[in-house]
């Protein structure tokens, strides 16, 4: 009989305790497992808003520094074309989006750390509708490869950016690399 009363007392306490805890969380509007939302978009605040030129560069930099193709991919337009000068062959070399994503993925995978820093903007042109922009900007890039090998370069990147309307994120559709190799 004693065990039945202990069991009933525990059941009552657990039940009323659950109700009390439920009331505290619902009445107070506070759930420690789901804190209240703060104004703004945390992703945009931390990683950059690609609908602005500065935010686009911040997102690009974070994609490299975090070695994250899920941040990098949306910055690359479907019609993307990358071009650089191969001085040994005395010719320009180009590739499209698919090869860009593959080479960037490999770079991110086979490096231990990447440090990309955007520096001053050399030139910036934008159409009146703010749907196309050309930005030439200096950068410093350090890639720490497996082992102790370090690759450093700097130069400028000539980006041609576009978007369907002025509220959408910028995407690179042409990139002319002007690195100082």
HUMO-V818738 format. One record per backbone hydrogen bond with DSSP energy under -1.0 kcal/mol. NH is the residue of the N-H (numbers start at 1). CO is the residue of the C=O. E is the energy in kcal/mol with one decimal. If there is no record, write none. Layout:
[[NH:CO:E] [NH:CO:E]]
This chain:
[[5:1:-1.8] [6:2:-2.1] [7:3:-2.4] [8:4:-2.6] [9:5:-2.5] [10:6:-2.6] [11:7:-2.4] [12:8:-2.6] [13:9:-2.7] [14:10:-3.0] [15:11:-2.5] [16:12:-3.0] [17:13:-2.8] [18:14:-2.4] [19:15:-2.1] [20:16:-2.8] [21:17:-2.9] [22:18:-2.7] [23:19:-2.6] [24:20:-2.5] [25:21:-2.3] [26:22:-2.5] [27:23:-3.1] [28:24:-1.8] [34:31:-1.8] [45:41:-2.8] [46:42:-2.6] [47:43:-3.0] [48:44:-1.9] [52:49:-2.1] [56:52:-2.6] [57:53:-2.1] [58:54:-2.1] [59:55:-2.6] [60:56:-2.6] [61:57:-2.6] [62:58:-2.5] [63:59:-2.5] [64:60:-2.0] [65:61:-3.1] [66:62:-2.6] [68:63:-2.5] [72:68:-1.6] [73:69:-3.1] [75:72:-1.8] [76:73:-1.8] [77:172:-2.8] [80:77:-1.7] [82:95:-3.0] [83:175:-2.7] [84:93:-2.4] [86:91:-3.0] [91:86:-2.0] [93:84:-3.0] [95:82:-1.8] [100:96:-2.1] [101:97:-2.9] [102:98:-2.1] [103:99:-2.8] [104:100:-2.4] [105:101:-2.4] [106:102:-2.3] [107:103:-2.3] [108:104:-2.7] [109:105:-2.5] [110:106:-2.5] [112:144:-3.4] [113:144:-1.4] [115:142:-2.9] [117:140:-2.7] [119:138:-3.0] [122:136:-2.7] [123:136:-1.4] [125:134:-2.6] [127:132:-2.2] [130:127:-1.5] [133:161:-2.4] [134:125:-2.8] [135:159:-2.5] [136:123:-2.7] [137:157:-2.1] [138:120:-2.5] [139:155:-2.2] [140:117:-2.2] [141:153:-3.0] [142:115:-2.1] [143:151:-3.1] [144:113:-3.0] [145:149:-2.4] [146:110:-1.0] [151:143:-2.9] [153:141:-2.5] [155:139:-1.6] [156:178:-1.5] [157:137:-2.6] [158:176:-2.6] [159:135:-2.9] [160:174:-2.8] [161:133:-3.6] [162:171:-2.2] [163:131:-2.0] [168:165:-1.6] [170:50:-3.9] [171:162:-1.5] [172:75:-3.3] [173:160:-2.8] [174:160:-1.4] [175:81:-2.5] [176:158:-2.6] [177:83:-3.0] [178:156:-2.5] [180:154:-4.0] [181:179:-1.1]]
